[in-house]
Amino acid sequence: MCKFSYTKYIFNMKKIFKILAYAIGVFLVFVICGIAFVNFTYPKVSPALELTIDHGPDRVARGAYLANHVVVCVDCHSTRDFSLLSGPIKPGTIGEGGELFDHSMGFPGVFYSKNITPTGISDYSDGELFRLITTGVTNDGRAMFPIMPYPYYGKMDPEDIYDIIAYIRTLDPIESEIPDSKADFPVSLILKTIPKDADPQTKPAKTDQIAYGGYLVNAASCGECHSPVDAQGTRLPGKDYSGGREFSFPDGSVVRSANLTPDASTGIGSWSEDTFVGKFKQYLDSGYHLPKVQPGEFNTIMPWVMYAGMEESDLKAIYAYIKTLTPIPNQVVKFSPPVTSE
């Protein structure tokens, strides 16, 4: 009787293991098929447009203004000197690329900004550049990690994107070797599904100050840095523009973005228009010099010098729009020095 029970037990166990093996095999087939489907199907965006953008002086000048003072493309695509407050751009590096974003900064992989001088974009047509900027898809069909906030740029007026393209075509060519970016798995798979066709908007008239300010806030991607995120980098619902997003420096110090909502005690609710504009314009004052910053001392990634070049009317429009946001109380600890072990 015991021998029969043992034999039956062994038979049942073999049957269970066989079923498990089949189940695992089917699961693996589904996983492999799913990965293959995403790899071969995404990113799913429309082909690049046939574009030929003129490089007239007005278009280039407008593009220079946007790229240097509003959208601040040159922020990430140049070399910044963080030995000075807010990391101004080092002369002679505009557009050369090479800025590193990696795990030490909370990114799921290792990413480098690209060379956007004529040397780096020589194999891109104007249509391919437009698609890259507004959807995040390269001319060879790869999806970019959205460090470059292309979901925001995809909502800009196409004319502004044309202006930026015209401007970067006129930059001084710089030879620079940029390593390939590499996302960690499964982000490497997920990011393929992020790009989508642009949803271009018509730029509001400047006379519609609040709407125009909202357009500029989107173009500058203010909400990307000034909204808190969870551990996966996803913005927390209902907390837009309330600040507190953390940015780590190589020395281990952490700076956090400010609360931009009109909350009276923790945001900018008590700021006047002149106070808001003056916060930016102080960096253009001929008597102001960016202070030196030693490792471990307060610094910020906010490119104050670049934004200081924004037209006063544009800054006033941004202020007008921000004042319409819902006030969100959020007391932000602006800076934490490096933690030292004793």
Helices and strands as residue ranges (DSSP letters): H 2-41, H 57-65, I 66-70, H 73-76, E 100-101, G 103-105, E 109-112, H 126-135, H 150-153, H 158-168, E 182-183, H 187-190, G 191-193, H 209-219, H 222-225, E 246-248, E 254-256, H 273-281, G 282-284, H 304-308, H 312-322, E 335-336
